[in-house]
Amino acid sequence: MPLDIDIEKRSDSDLGLGRPALLAVFLLALAARSIYFFEIWDVTFFKYPVIDAKTYLDHARALASGIYLNDEAFWQGPLYPYLMALAMKIFGDSTPALHLLHALLGSANCALAAFLSGRVFNRTAGVGAGMVTALYGPLIFFDGELLIPTLAVCLNLLAMILILRAERRGKWSYIAAGAVLGLACLARPNSLVIAPAVIIWSLYYSKKEMGFGRMAARMAYFLFGLLLTIAPATVHNYIVSREFILISANGGANFWIGNNPDWRETVSIRPGLEWGDLMAEPYLAGYDSPGERSSYWTAKTIKYIKDDPLGWIRSLAVKTGQFFRGHEYQRNVDLYSYRKYSRLLSLLLWRGPLGFPYGLLAPLAFLGMIVSLREPTRERTLLVLYMSFYSSSVALFFVASRYRAPLIPVMAGMACFFAVRMIEWIKARETKRVIFWVSAALLGIVVCNWGASHIPGPPPADIHLFLGHSYADAGQVSRAIGEYEKAIELAPDSPDARLNAGIGYLLTGRREEARKAFLLAQRLRPSSPMTLAFTRQYLGSMAGEEGDYQSAAALYRAALEAYPYQLEAALSLANLLVRVGQEREARAVITDMIAKYPRRAAPRAQMGRIESRAGNVKAAIDCFSQASRFSPSNPDYMIELAAEHLKAGEKDKASRLLDKAEKINPADARIKSLRKSI
């Protein structure tokens, strides 16, 4: 039986794929992604992203405008929005340009997958891995979304390649490998689990070849590169939140979401009022800072595990099964719903008795892992450890298609390696071995797809709700209202649909319909802090516009009573109090919001207006200066600050501020008015 010889015994010319093969894989992947992009180019979600993609896009736009520090510690891995912001600086604020970069990076990932599998297994497995990833439906889908998987796949593959190269080179290779893994952690923090996998692997294979000192030095260089790359995120988090948070603060919440008595329900919660209620829980319990909130969730999860260890073990077993199941589990967006927009995706992604392609890939990759352990080499063992540790980190929290994505290229290599071995055994006429492994493959396919076709998709109302959000973001309010009304027809008890429809009615002047929608949303979920906070805020706004200041103030206070961190309600209440001459009460409201949101520009600017009205020019200048520092691209704050400098007789400072504001919004009439005073 022909076996691959160990990589240490082969020359560099015998390793991996040549450039023509890698280029062919890249072009195949790019062609598939280009076809997919062409098919979905006019889809609203593609042009106007929703949920996490919109969050990343908004963060990137803030960064591109000059807001380099968050309000508080990073909630998610920060690398992706920072790279998006860099792209915006180079190519402008263009979502088509970002999608094009995604397509190029996703295609490069397929070439990297081919390169890695070619070096670790053989050329045939490398070409196979490249073709599988090039035509792998879920990867094509994620390469079309403004989400992290494309970047995470790239960095994880590069980390694996550099770690293997470092074994043959010096300290700088170890530092570089650690640094790239650090970048992967900044994209998706659970990539940290790769570090102990590398250390275990290095310990196992180095103990006979070198002393402990040399091996420890290698790992020290690797960890130095890793921690040095992560350090900027840690420093940022300490600066803005005064807490030690290594990368992001969402770990505790995600740990609870996937590990609690009702974990199936919490995992299925989508962004909206119910999600807001969940995230508000630690706030309402008195835990304000990101680190405190994360610790709150972690402590709550550990208590559940201690109280019901068997229940937790059962849930962990179920999630492990989900990891290998052929179904594509959505996180925010349902992959299968995009099949109707793309013929290519409908061919490369489908559900049924066989969940294609993952329901075929997962069992073959698992068998490839077993064969790799039976025919071990240093390189195969590293990939086995990578798959084992990374998949465990996903199952420990909760399973979603996009969280499995960084494993797909390596799984493709493992599956192709298994297929190559099968062909060799067939050619060698090793009948018993072929029958055994074919039986194992068929059994694995059955197990991985058992019941997958019966997993329910997302509620139809959710699709219309998110379409409404997308239309609203595009400024197409009437179409947004139409989608919200369809969501209401399908889910009459949805407060999210009622609330958003009410906002649309309010924007289009249908005030009574808006009022009814807000009141009905309250009745549907009377114990929901976020539902009460938002509906009361909008009802208060309506009362204020109608001149009923007393009712408006009462509604704003009721909104803050339901959720004390509702910034918009606090700002509206302060405006109203100033209007009726209760500046002392307004000052107290804004002071409380500044304490809750120390790095937000809006409450600082509001305090500046209160100070300006009271004649405290110096205090107003301080407030508007802080607001401008926290939101440097907002021309309103510049103009208001310039007005205060003029009151103080500081015309040069006012002139410079007006010049900056004019570059951002040259049509603002306030600029011309203030220039007359200079």
Secondary structure, DSSP 8 states (H G I E B T S, - for coil): ------GGGS-GGGSS--HHHHHHHHHHHHHHHHHHHHHHTT-HHHHS--THHHHHHHHHHHHHTT--S-SSS-SS-SHHHHHHHHHHHHH-S-HHHHHHHHHHHHHHHHHHHHHHHHHHT-HHHHHHHHHHHHT-HHHHHHHTSSSSHHHHHHHHHHHHHHHHHHTTS-HHHHHHHHHHHHHHHHH-GGGGGHHHHHHHHHHHHHTTTS-HHHHHHHHHHHHHHHHHHHHHHHHHHHHHHSS--SS-S-HHHHHHHTSSTTHHHHHH--TTHHHHHHHHHHHHTT--SHHHHHHHHHHHHHHHHHH-HHHHHHHHHHHHHHHHSSS---SSS-SGGGGGG-HHHHHH-B-SSS-BTHHHHHHHHHHHHHHHHHS--HHHHHHHHHHHHHHHHHHHH---HHHHGGGHHHHHHHHHHHHHHHHHHHHTT-HHHHHHHHHHHHHHHHHHHTTGGGS----HHHHHHHHHHHHHHTT-HHHHHHHHHHHHHH-TT-HHHHHHHHHHHHHTT-HHHHHHHHHHHHHHSTT-HHHHHHHHHHHHHHHHHTT-HHHHHHHHHHHHHH-TT-HHHHHHHHHHHHHTT-HHHHHHHHHHHHHH-TT-HHHHHHHHHHHHHTT-HHHHHHHHHHHHHHSTT-HHHHHHHHHHHHHTT-HHHHHHHHHHHHHH-TT-HHHHHHHTT-
